Amino acid sequence: MAKALFGHVGGPDPRMVQELRRLQKRVRDLENEVMRLQAQNDRLSETITDLTVSTSDREPALA
């Protein structure tokens, strides 16, 4: 009865284990990509903020 519930006695299917490892690696790669893009976005946001502050400090031109 227990064998029928688990489907087989031979342990985990090697194809399924391989697929699980491939998916885990893909998730790690995507998490690293997200962190890289967040860091890049933060740097770009700081640059935009710095440019905005420096241009708003200027005095208006006389007409």
C-alpha angles and dihedrals in degrees: 000000000000090000090056092052093053094042097228142013100225096089128247119348109257091221091054092048090050092049091048091052091048091051092047090052090048091052091050090049092050092047089052090049091051091051091048092050092047091052091048091048091050091052091049092048091052090050092051091048091049091050092048092051094047094049094046090055092066120102117240117259119256114253 
